[in-house]
């Protein structure tokens, strides 16, 4: 039987401090916080139809079935928004977040994008991109 991947459901990032990371993703990127799992002990942030599970550094395989190497600051993530790149940069600065690069032209999954880069509290590279007048679903 053959199949093809339809979409990304969720991803997991390892955090030095889950609370700090959850607050940053809520405050800076407007994501919604969720607790889940056994006794609601796990934390995620949600946006659209996806979520990011926030795994604490040092979690054991028994607690979190995970990749072989799971360290804070090892992710590069790109999020698509429907505002102008200049507005992205202004928002980040207003949140006290350093703009590392951008706005800059890049290639997205559906074509040309304009991106602004920053880092989350663990140093993960966060790319916030816009397709401009062409906002894909």
Secondary structure, 3 states (H helix, E strand, C coil): CCCCCCCCCEEEEEECCHHHHHHHHHHHHCCEEEEECHHHCEEEEEECCEEEEEEECCCCCCCCCCCCCCCCCCCEEEEEECCCHHHHHHHHHHCCCCCCEEEEEEEECCEEEEEEEEECCCCCEEEEEECCCCCCC
